[in-house]
Amino acid sequence: MAQYQRIVVLGVTGSGKTTFAQMLAARVGYRHIEMDALHWLPHWTEKPIEAFQADIAEAVSSESWVMDGNYSKVRDIVWSRAEAIIWLDYPLPLILWRLTRRTINRILSKEVLWNDNRESFRNQFRRDSLFVWAFQSYHKQQQTYPALFQQPEYAHISIIRLTSPQAAEDWLKSIQKN
């Protein structure tokens, strides 16, 4: 990993992007950047696009980082600086199981996420719930990412596709600690 200083972790909601990115960042000694933390304002309000883009541009201006997130509206900013992409491409049933477990734990613990936002049972039954988003984005990512990885503007990025949590764990273990 020494050859990569700017790394993006991708995956469907619930795949474990943030946890993986945090562990990788700690292992290599880089700053961890969570796109969700830059995107969400209080009361689950999306930050205005211009402000979000500016925050992302500032975050990726440093020399080394590990960022997790899939926001297409800032992809050009992030991917133009990235040297490696790690795609957590797990099976949908596994992702849904992980998302269910994580959501229930967050609801019961009243875990504070970004800008005082919390998950609730009520939010899980809306059309914009994380579960609906996971279903919608899973198949889209399966088609979109391989095509994007072939685009000339992203030829500079090394792609690491991990298809199981065991593969991800093994890959992380293979990285030398800084």
Backbone hydrogen bonds in HBPLUS format (Angstrom, degrees):
<---DONOR---> <-ACCEPTOR-->    atom                        ^
c    i                          cat <-CA-CA->   ^        H-A-AA   ^      H-
h    n   atom  resd res      DA  || num        DHA   H-A  angle D-A-AA Bond
n    s   type  num  typ     dist DA aas  dist angle  dist       angle   num
A0004-TYR N   A0001-MET O   2.86 MM   3  5.36 158.6  1.91 118.3 125.4     1
A0065-TRP N   A0005-GLN O   2.79 MM  60  6.30 146.3  1.90 154.6 165.2     2
A0083-GLU N   A0006-ARG O   2.75 MM  77  5.35 177.4  1.75 151.5 151.6     3
A0084-ALA N   A0006-ARG O   3.26 MM  78  6.62 150.0  2.35 153.8 155.8     4
A0007-ILE N   A0065-TRP O   2.97 MM  58  6.29 165.7  1.99 150.6 154.6     5
A0067-MET N   A0007-ILE O   2.80 MM  60  6.25 162.5  1.83 162.4 166.8     6
A0008-VAL N   A0084-ALA O   2.93 MM  76  6.36 159.8  1.97 151.5 157.2     7
A0086-ILE N   A0008-VAL O   2.75 MM  78  6.17 163.7  1.78 164.4 170.3     8
A0009-VAL N   A0067-MET O   2.73 MM  58  6.11 154.6  1.79 158.2 165.3     9
A0069-GLY N   A0009-VAL O   3.18 MM  60  6.53 159.6  2.23 169.9 170.6    10
A0010-LEU N   A0086-ILE O   2.81 MM  76  6.13 161.5  1.84 153.0 159.1    11
A0088-LEU N   A0010-LEU O   2.89 MM  78  6.03 175.0  1.89 149.0 147.7    12
A0015-SER N   A0012-VAL O   2.89 MM   3  5.49 151.1  1.98 149.6 147.7    13
A0020-PHE N   A0016-GLY O   2.93 MM   4  6.00 168.5  1.95 157.2 161.0    14
A0021-ALA N   A0017-LYS O   2.79 MM   4  5.92 165.8  1.81 153.7 158.5    15
A0022-GLN N   A0018-THR O   2.85 MM   4  5.99 158.6  1.90 151.8 157.3    16
A0023-MET N   A0019-THR O   3.03 MM   4  6.26 161.0  2.07 148.7 153.6    17
A0024-LEU N   A0020-PHE O   2.87 MM   4  6.11 161.3  1.90 155.2 160.9    18
A0025-ALA N   A0021-ALA O   2.83 MM   4  5.93 166.6  1.84 150.2 154.4    19
A0026-ALA N   A0022-GLN O   2.98 MM   4  6.13 160.2  2.02 146.5 151.9    20
A0027-ARG N   A0023-MET O   2.98 MM   4  6.12 151.4  2.07 141.9 150.1    21
A0028-VAL N   A0024-LEU O   2.94 MM   4  6.22 157.8  1.99 158.7 163.2    22
A0029-GLY N   A0025-ALA O   2.77 MM   4  5.59 123.8  2.09 140.5 154.3    23
A0030-TYR N   A0025-ALA O   2.99 MM   5  4.83 140.6  2.15 134.6 140.5    24
A0178-ASN N   A0027-ARG O   2.91 MM 151  6.33 150.7  2.00 163.0 169.4    25
A0066-VAL N   A0031-ARG O   2.83 MM  35  6.21 150.5  1.92 164.7 169.7    26
A0033-ILE N   A0066-VAL O   2.84 MM  33  6.14 158.7  1.89 151.6 154.7    27
A0068-ASP N   A0033-ILE O   3.02 MM  35  6.56 151.8  2.10 163.6 172.5    28
A0037-ALA N   A0034-GLU O   3.06 MM   3  5.50 126.3  2.36 108.5 121.1    29
A0035-MET N   A0068-ASP O   3.09 MM  33  6.12 167.2  2.10 168.4 172.4    30
A0038-LEU N   A0035-MET O   2.96 MM   3  5.19 131.4  2.20 103.3 116.8    31
A0039-HIS N   A0035-MET O   2.93 MM   4  6.11 130.4  2.19 146.2 161.3    32
A0039-HIS N   A0036-ASP O   3.10 MM   3  4.90 132.6  2.34  92.1 105.5    33
A0040-TRP N   A0036-ASP O   3.02 MM   4  5.99 166.4  2.04 161.1 159.1    34
A0047-LYS N   A0039-HIS O   2.84 MM   8  5.42 154.5  1.90 168.8 173.0    35
A0041-LEU N   A0045-THR O   2.70 MM   4  5.00 170.6  1.71 166.6 167.2    36
A0051-ALA N   A0048-PRO O   3.02 MM   3  5.46 117.8  2.42 110.9 125.4    37
A0052-PHE N   A0048-PRO O   2.93 MM   4  6.16 161.0  1.97 158.2 164.5    38
A0053-GLN N   A0049-ILE O   2.83 MM   4  6.00 166.6  1.85 155.2 158.5    39
A0054-ALA N   A0050-GLU O   3.00 MM   4  6.16 154.7  2.07 140.9 148.0    40
A0055-ASP N   A0051-ALA O   2.92 MM   4  6.13 158.7  1.96 148.8 154.4    41
A0056-ILE N   A0052-PHE O   2.92 MM   4  6.14 158.8  1.97 152.3 158.2    42
A0057-ALA N   A0053-GLN O   2.86 MM   4  6.03 163.1  1.89 149.4 154.4    43
A0058-GLU N   A0054-ALA O   2.99 MM   4  6.17 157.4  2.04 146.5 152.3    44
A0059-ALA N   A0055-ASP O   2.96 MM   4  6.15 157.1  2.01 143.3 150.0    45
A0060-VAL N   A0056-ILE O   2.94 MM   4  6.20 157.2  1.99 158.6 163.1    46
A0061-SER N   A0058-GLU O   3.25 MM   3  5.23 157.9  2.30 101.7 108.1    47
A0074-VAL N   A0071-TYR O   3.19 MM   3  5.83 167.0  2.21 115.8 119.8    48
A0075-ARG N   A0072-SER O   3.21 MM   3  4.79 161.1  2.25  96.7 102.5    49
A0077-ILE N   A0074-VAL O   3.08 MM   3  5.37 122.2  2.43 104.6 118.8    50
A0078-VAL N   A0074-VAL O   3.04 MM   4  6.32 168.1  2.05 163.0 165.9    51
A0079-TRP N   A0075-ARG O   2.74 MM   4  5.63 160.8  1.77 159.4 164.9    52
A0080-SER N   A0076-ASP O   3.24 MM   4  5.75 142.5  2.39 123.8 132.3    53
A0081-ARG N   A0078-VAL O   3.09 MM   3  5.58 143.0  2.24 110.7 120.3    54
A0082-ALA N   A0078-VAL O   3.01 MM   4  6.17 136.2  2.21 143.8 156.9    55
A0158-SER N   A0083-GLU O   2.93 MM  75  6.25 170.0  1.94 140.3 139.6    56
A0085-ILE N   A0158-SER O   2.81 MM  73  6.22 155.8  1.86 166.5 171.9    57
A0160-ILE N   A0085-ILE O   2.78 MM  75  6.06 158.2  1.82 167.2 173.0    58
A0087-TRP N   A0160-ILE O   2.79 MM  73  6.16 156.3  1.84 151.8 160.0    59
A0162-LEU N   A0087-TRP O   2.90 MM  75  6.05 165.6  1.92 155.6 160.3    60
A0089-ASP N   A0162-LEU O   2.84 MM  73  5.84 143.3  1.97 150.8 161.5    61
A0095-ILE N   A0091-PRO O   3.10 MM   4  6.44 160.3  2.14 153.3 159.5    62
A0096-LEU N   A0092-LEU O   2.88 MM   4  6.12 165.1  1.90 164.0 167.2    63
A0097-TRP N   A0093-PRO O   3.01 MM   4  6.19 153.6  2.08 143.8 150.8    64
A0098-ARG N   A0094-LEU O   2.93 MM   4  6.19 165.9  1.95 154.5 158.0    65
A0099-LEU N   A0095-ILE O   2.79 MM   4  5.98 159.4  1.83 152.4 158.9    66
A0100-THR N   A0096-LEU O   2.91 MM   4  6.01 156.1  1.97 143.4 149.6    67
A0101-ARG N   A0097-TRP O   2.99 MM   4  6.23 170.4  2.00 155.0 156.9    68
A0102-ARG N   A0098-ARG O   2.86 MM   4  6.00 166.7  1.87 152.2 156.5    69
A0103-THR N   A0099-LEU O   2.85 MM   4  5.88 163.9  1.88 147.9 152.9    70
A0104-ILE N   A0100-THR O   2.99 MM   4  6.13 170.2  2.00 155.1 157.7    71
A0105-ASN N   A0101-ARG O   3.03 MM   4  6.18 164.9  2.06 148.0 152.7    72
A0106-ARG N   A0102-ARG O   2.89 MM   4  6.11 158.0  1.94 151.0 157.3    73
A0107-ILE N   A0103-THR O   2.89 MM   4  6.08 157.9  1.94 152.3 158.4    74
A0108-LEU N   A0104-ILE O   2.93 MM   4  6.07 175.3  1.93 158.6 159.9    75
A0109-SER N   A0105-ASN O   2.97 MM   4  5.97 155.5  2.03 144.4 151.3    76
A0110-LYS N   A0106-ARG O   2.91 MM   4  5.64 117.2  2.31 131.2 145.1    77
A0111-GLU N   A0106-ARG O   3.12 MM   5  5.09 143.3  2.26 137.7 145.9    78
A0110-LYS N   A0107-ILE O   3.20 MM   3  5.03 142.2  2.35  94.2 105.3    79
A0113-LEU N   A0117-ASN O   2.70 MM   4  5.25 172.9  1.70 170.3 169.2    80
A0117-ASN N   A0114-TRP O   3.04 MM   3  5.51 155.4  2.10 115.1 122.7    81
A0124-GLN N   A0121-PHE O   3.02 MM   3  5.35 143.8  2.15 107.4 118.1    82
A0125-PHE N   A0122-ARG O   3.30 MM   3  5.88 168.3  2.31 116.0 119.5    83
A0129-SER N   A0126-ARG O   3.19 MM   3  5.28 151.5  2.27 115.8 113.0    84
A0133-TRP N   A0129-SER O   2.98 MM   4  6.22 163.7  2.01 151.3 156.6    85
A0134-ALA N   A0130-LEU O   2.81 MM   4  5.97 150.6  1.89 141.7 149.6    86
A0135-PHE N   A0131-PHE O   3.09 MM   4  6.35 163.7  2.11 148.1 151.4    87
A0136-GLN N   A0132-VAL O   2.94 MM   4  6.18 168.7  1.95 155.6 158.8    88
A0137-SER N   A0133-TRP O   2.78 MM   4  5.81 165.2  1.81 153.3 157.9    89
A0138-TYR N   A0134-ALA O   2.99 MM   4  5.78 148.0  2.10 143.9 150.6    90
A0141-GLN N   A0137-SER O   2.81 MM   4  5.87 162.8  1.84 153.6 157.2    91
A0142-GLN N   A0138-TYR O   3.07 MM   4  6.34 153.0  2.15 146.9 154.6    92
A0143-GLN N   A0139-HIS O   3.30 MM   4  6.55 138.7  2.48 137.9 146.7    93
A0143-GLN N   A0140-LYS O   3.15 MM   3  5.36 133.5  2.38  99.7 111.7    94
A0144-THR N   A0140-LYS O   2.74 MM   4  5.84 169.0  1.75 159.6 163.6    95
A0145-TYR N   A0141-GLN O   3.04 MM   4  5.44 154.6  2.11 132.5 140.0    96
A0148-LEU N   A0144-THR O   2.84 MM   4  6.07 160.1  1.88 159.4 166.1    97
A0149-PHE N   A0145-TYR O   2.84 MM   4  6.00 161.8  1.87 164.1 168.2    98
A0150-GLN N   A0147-ALA O   3.16 MM   3  5.35 143.9  2.30 100.9 111.2    99
A0151-GLN N   A0148-LEU O   2.98 MM   3  5.27 160.0  2.02 111.8 118.3   100
A0154-TYR N   A0151-GLN O   2.98 MM   3  5.57 159.3  2.02 118.6 125.4   101
A0155-ALA N   A0152-PRO O   3.17 MM   3  5.09 169.1  2.18 110.5 110.8   102
A0157-ILE N   A0154-TYR O   3.13 MM   3  5.66 168.2  2.15 118.1 121.7   103
A0168-ALA N   A0164-SER O   3.01 MM   4  6.34 156.1  2.07 150.9 157.8   104
A0169-GLU N   A0165-PRO O   2.85 MM   4  6.07 159.0  1.90 148.5 154.1   105
A0170-ASP N   A0166-GLN O   2.86 MM   4  6.04 165.0  1.88 152.3 156.4   106
A0171-TRP N   A0167-ALA O   2.88 MM   4  5.99 155.9  1.94 143.5 150.7   107
A0172-LEU N   A0168-ALA O   2.91 MM   4  6.13 164.0  1.93 150.7 154.7   108
A0173-LYS N   A0169-GLU O   2.96 MM   4  6.18 158.6  2.01 148.7 154.7   109
A0174-SER N   A0170-ASP O   3.10 MM   4  6.33 134.0  2.32 138.7 150.4   110
A0174-SER N   A0171-TRP O   3.04 MM   3  5.15 131.3  2.28  97.5 111.1   111
A0175-ILE N   A0172-LEU O   3.08 MM   3  5.41 157.7  2.13 109.7 116.7   112
